[in-house]
Amino acid sequence: MNETQKMHITIFDYIDYRKYLHDYYSFMKSTTTFFSHRYFMNRAEIKSPNFLKNVMEGKKNLTKESVLKFAKALGLKKKEIEYFENMVFFDQSTSGEKKQYYYDRMMLFCKNVVRATLKQGQAGYFSQWYHCIVRELVVIRNYQDNWAALAADVRPKITPVQARKSVELLVALGLIGKNSDGTYSQTSKNITAGTQPLDIMVIRNYHRQALKNAQEALDAFPSDERNLSALIMSVSESSYREIVDEIQEFRDRVTLLANKTNSSDRVYKLAIQLFPVSSVNQRK
């Protein structure tokens, strides 16, 4: 199946995998003369020529193993395979709890993360590492402007004066607003520096502070309260670009998971670094 044909059947438009398989089969049958149930099952390396037909009609279910074989026959890519697997088990689960779990997993692939882009005058948000932490804490906890309590909850700890000035800055920048009951709300759930440079030195310093925070977390928190890992690999320029795209998708999915949380009890920082540790190979 070429790319033009694939565009007509988009897996993310479906929540019923049997309907997806039916539409896929009908489309392929109408555009490819040699396509058949037997041809599909051969691609899936499954001996029963009628298995696809029985699955589409609800007479048979897919297992973890057959899901992967179907995904191969369908020519699905990594994200599509994950979505297909969750769609299958959403359909086949008998308990409401499991159905909800797989449905939520499916929805992660269908939503776009909406982020408010910081403007030039809001670059001060990145001037100190703790502003972003304070922005989260004042929303999930009701401090009633008790700056000492707020400062004590930040890790590493900051001073009450720093806590007060941080909140004042966030309000002045329009990133949080104070409610009539003394609590605070975020003006936008997710924010980003965007693609336009705010203040390159401010952003670089923020990342330096994030790296320092990660270093301090090694000793400040037990291993079951943090997750630090590293991977060394050799890749091409094109693979590097693919990895960058994967990281962005991962960040979006993590953001969606965080946005779904109804009763947050702690603030975490996820910092991702990908950088070269060798020179470029010039001897090709």
C-alpha positions as CSV (number, residue, x, y, z in Angstrom):
1,M,0.0,0.0,0.0
2,N,1.5,3.4,-1.0
3,E,1.3,6.6,1.1
4,T,-1.6,8.0,-1.0
5,Q,-3.7,5.0,-0.2
6,K,-2.8,5.0,3.5
7,M,-4.2,8.5,3.8
8,H,-7.7,7.2,3.1
9,I,-7.7,4.9,6.1
10,T,-6.4,6.6,9.3
11,I,-6.4,4.3,12.3
12,F,-6.7,7.2,14.8
13,D,-10.2,8.0,13.3
14,Y,-11.4,4.7,14.9
15,I,-12.3,3.4,18.3
16,D,-13.7,0.1,17.0
17,Y,-10.9,-2.1,15.7
18,R,-13.3,-4.5,13.9
19,K,-14.8,-1.5,12.0
20,Y,-11.3,-0.4,11.2
21,L,-10.3,-3.8,9.9
22,H,-13.5,-3.9,7.8
23,D,-12.9,-0.5,6.3
24,Y,-9.3,-1.3,5.7
25,Y,-10.2,-4.6,3.9
26,S,-12.9,-2.9,1.8
27,F,-10.5,-0.2,0.8
28,M,-7.7,-2.5,-0.1
29,K,-10.0,-4.8,-2.0
30,S,-11.3,-1.9,-4.1
31,T,-7.8,-0.6,-4.9
32,T,-5.6,-3.7,-5.1
33,T,-6.8,-6.5,-7.4
34,F,-4.8,-9.3,-5.7
35,F,-5.9,-8.4,-2.1
36,S,-7.9,-11.0,-0.3
37,H,-8.4,-12.6,3.2
38,R,-5.8,-15.2,2.3
39,Y,-3.3,-12.6,1.1
40,F,-3.7,-10.6,4.4
41,M,-3.3,-13.7,6.5
42,N,-0.1,-14.7,4.6
43,R,1.3,-11.2,5.4
44,A,0.4,-11.8,9.0
45,E,2.0,-15.2,9.0
46,I,-1.2,-16.8,10.3
47,K,-2.2,-20.1,8.7
48,S,-6.0,-19.8,9.0
49,P,-7.2,-18.0,5.8
50,N,-10.6,-17.1,7.4
51,F,-9.3,-15.7,10.6
52,L,-9.5,-12.0,9.4
53,K,-13.1,-12.5,8.4
54,N,-14.0,-14.1,11.7
55,V,-12.3,-11.3,13.6
56,M,-14.1,-8.6,11.6
57,E,-17.4,-10.4,12.3
58,G,-16.8,-10.7,16.0
59,K,-16.5,-14.5,16.0
60,K,-12.8,-14.4,17.0
61,N,-10.7,-12.2,19.2
62,L,-7.1,-11.1,18.9
63,T,-4.3,-12.0,21.4
64,K,-1.2,-10.0,22.2
65,E,0.7,-12.2,19.6
66,S,-1.9,-11.9,16.9
67,V,-2.2,-8.1,17.4
68,L,1.4,-7.7,16.5
69,K,1.0,-10.0,13.5
70,F,-2.0,-8.0,12.3
71,A,-0.1,-4.8,12.8
72,K,2.7,-6.2,10.5
73,A,0.1,-7.1,7.9
74,L,-1.5,-3.7,8.1
75,G,1.9,-2.0,7.7
76,L,1.4,0.1,10.9
77,K,4.2,2.3,12.3
78,K,5.2,2.3,16.0
79,K,2.5,4.8,17.3
80,E,-0.1,3.2,15.2
81,I,0.7,-0.2,16.6
82,E,0.4,1.1,20.1
83,Y,-3.0,2.6,19.3
84,F,-4.2,-0.5,17.5
85,E,-3.2,-2.7,20.5
86,N,-5.1,-0.4,22.9
87,M,-8.1,-0.3,20.6
88,V,-8.2,-4.1,20.4
89,F,-8.1,-4.6,24.2
90,F,-10.6,-1.8,24.7
91,D,-13.0,-3.7,22.6
92,Q,-12.3,-7.1,24.1
93,S,-12.1,-6.2,27.8
94,T,-15.1,-7.2,29.9
95,S,-14.6,-5.0,32.9
96,G,-15.4,-1.3,32.9
97,E,-12.2,-0.5,34.7
98,K,-10.0,-2.1,32.0
99,K,-12.1,-0.6,29.2
100,Q,-11.6,2.9,30.7
101,Y,-7.8,2.2,31.0
102,Y,-7.5,1.3,27.3
103,Y,-9.8,4.1,26.2
104,D,-7.7,6.6,28.1
105,R,-4.6,5.2,26.4
106,M,-6.2,5.6,23.0
107,M,-7.1,9.2,23.7
108,L,-3.5,10.1,24.4
109,F,-2.8,9.5,20.7
110,C,-5.8,11.6,19.5
111,K,-5.3,14.8,21.4
112,N,-3.0,17.7,20.8
113,V,-1.3,19.5,23.6
114,V,-2.3,23.2,23.6
115,R,0.3,25.5,25.0
116,A,0.3,29.2,25.5
117,T,3.5,30.8,24.1
118,L,5.3,33.2,26.3
119,K,5.8,36.7,24.9
120,Q,9.0,38.7,24.9
121,G,8.1,40.5,28.2
122,Q,7.5,37.2,30.0
123,A,11.1,35.9,29.7
124,G,11.5,36.6,33.4
125,Y,9.6,33.3,34.0
126,F,12.8,31.4,33.2
127,S,15.1,33.7,35.2
128,Q,14.9,31.4,38.3
129,W,14.5,27.6,38.3
130,Y,11.8,27.8,41.0
131,H,9.3,30.1,39.3
132,C,7.8,27.1,37.4
133,I,7.6,25.1,40.6
134,V,5.9,27.9,42.5
135,R,3.5,28.3,39.6
136,E,2.4,24.6,40.1
137,L,2.4,24.6,43.9
138,V,0.2,27.6,44.4
139,V,-2.5,26.0,42.3
140,I,-2.5,22.5,44.0
141,R,-2.2,23.9,47.6
142,N,-3.9,26.7,49.4
143,Y,-1.2,28.7,51.1
144,Q,-3.2,31.9,51.6
145,D,0.0,33.8,51.0
146,N,1.9,32.0,53.7
147,W,5.3,32.5,52.1
148,A,7.2,30.4,54.7
149,A,5.0,27.4,54.0
150,L,5.3,27.8,50.3
151,A,9.1,28.2,50.5
152,A,9.4,25.1,52.7
153,D,7.6,22.9,50.1
154,V,10.0,23.8,47.2
155,R,12.9,21.4,46.6
156,P,15.6,22.5,47.0
157,K,14.1,24.9,49.6
158,I,13.9,28.6,48.9
159,T,13.4,31.6,51.2
160,P,10.0,33.1,52.1
161,V,11.1,36.3,50.4
162,Q,11.9,34.4,47.2
163,A,8.6,32.6,47.4
164,R,6.7,35.9,47.7
165,K,8.6,37.6,44.9
166,S,8.1,34.6,42.7
167,V,4.3,34.7,43.1
168,E,4.3,38.5,42.6
169,L,6.3,38.0,39.4
170,L,4.0,35.3,38.1
171,V,1.0,37.5,38.7
172,A,2.7,40.5,37.0
173,L,3.5,38.3,34.0
174,G,-0.1,37.2,33.7
175,L,0.9,33.5,34.3
176,I,-1.3,33.1,37.4
177,G,-4.2,35.0,38.8
178,K,-5.4,35.5,42.4
179,N,-9.0,34.4,43.2
180,S,-11.3,36.2,45.6
181,D,-10.9,33.3,48.1
182,G,-7.1,33.8,48.3
183,T,-6.2,30.9,46.0
184,Y,-4.5,31.1,42.7
185,S,-5.3,29.8,39.2
186,Q,-3.1,29.3,36.1
187,T,-4.1,31.5,33.2
188,S,-3.0,28.7,30.9
189,K,-2.4,25.0,31.9
190,N,0.6,24.6,29.6
191,I,3.1,27.2,28.5
192,T,6.1,27.1,26.2
193,A,8.9,29.4,25.2
194,G,7.9,28.7,21.6
195,T,10.2,28.9,18.6
196,Q,11.0,32.6,18.8
197,P,14.0,33.5,21.0
198,L,12.9,35.3,24.2
199,D,16.3,35.8,25.7
200,I,18.7,33.1,24.7
201,M,20.9,33.6,27.8
202,V,18.0,33.4,30.2
203,I,16.8,30.2,28.6
204,R,20.3,28.7,28.6
205,N,20.7,29.6,32.3
206,Y,17.3,27.9,33.0
207,H,18.6,24.7,31.5
208,R,21.8,24.9,33.4
209,Q,19.8,25.2,36.6
210,A,17.6,22.2,35.6
211,L,20.8,20.1,35.2
212,K,22.0,21.3,38.6
213,N,18.6,20.3,40.1
214,A,18.9,16.8,38.6
215,Q,22.4,16.5,40.1
216,E,21.2,17.5,43.5
217,A,18.2,15.1,43.3
218,L,20.6,12.2,43.2
219,D,21.4,12.7,46.9
220,A,18.2,14.6,48.0
221,F,15.7,11.9,47.1
222,P,15.7,8.1,47.5
223,S,15.7,6.1,44.3
224,D,12.0,5.2,44.5
225,E,11.1,8.9,44.4
226,R,13.1,9.8,41.3
227,N,13.9,8.3,37.9
228,L,17.3,9.1,36.4
229,S,18.7,7.2,33.4
230,A,21.2,7.7,30.6
231,L,21.6,6.1,27.2
232,I,24.7,6.2,25.0
233,M,24.1,5.3,21.3
234,S,25.6,5.9,17.9
235,V,23.1,7.2,15.3
236,S,23.0,9.0,11.9
237,E,21.8,12.6,11.4
238,S,18.4,11.4,10.1
239,S,18.0,9.1,13.1
240,Y,18.8,12.0,15.4
241,R,16.0,14.0,13.9
242,E,13.6,11.1,14.3
243,I,14.6,10.8,18.0
244,V,14.0,14.5,18.5
245,D,10.5,14.0,17.1
246,E,9.9,11.0,19.4
247,I,11.0,13.1,22.4
248,Q,8.5,15.8,21.5
249,E,5.7,13.2,21.1
250,F,6.7,11.7,24.5
251,R,6.6,15.1,26.1
252,D,3.1,15.7,24.7
253,R,1.9,12.4,26.0
254,V,3.3,13.0,29.5
255,T,1.7,16.5,29.5
256,L,-1.7,15.0,28.7
257,L,-1.3,12.4,31.5
258,A,-0.4,15.2,33.9
259,N,-3.4,17.4,32.7
260,K,-5.7,14.5,33.5
261,T,-4.7,14.3,37.1
262,N,-7.5,15.5,39.4
263,S,-5.8,15.6,42.7
264,S,-2.1,16.3,42.3
265,D,-0.1,15.9,45.5
266,R,3.5,16.7,44.3
267,V,5.4,18.7,41.7
268,Y,7.9,16.9,39.5
269,K,10.4,18.2,36.9
270,L,11.0,16.2,33.8
271,A,14.2,17.4,32.0
272,I,15.3,15.7,28.8
273,Q,18.7,16.2,27.3
274,L,20.0,14.8,24.0
275,F,23.5,15.9,23.0
276,P,26.6,14.7,21.1
277,V,29.5,13.1,23.0
278,S,31.8,12.7,20.0
279,S,32.8,14.5,16.9
280,V,31.1,13.9,13.6
281,N,32.6,11.2,11.4
282,Q,34.2,12.9,8.5
283,R,35.8,9.8,7.1
284,K,33.0,8.4,5.0
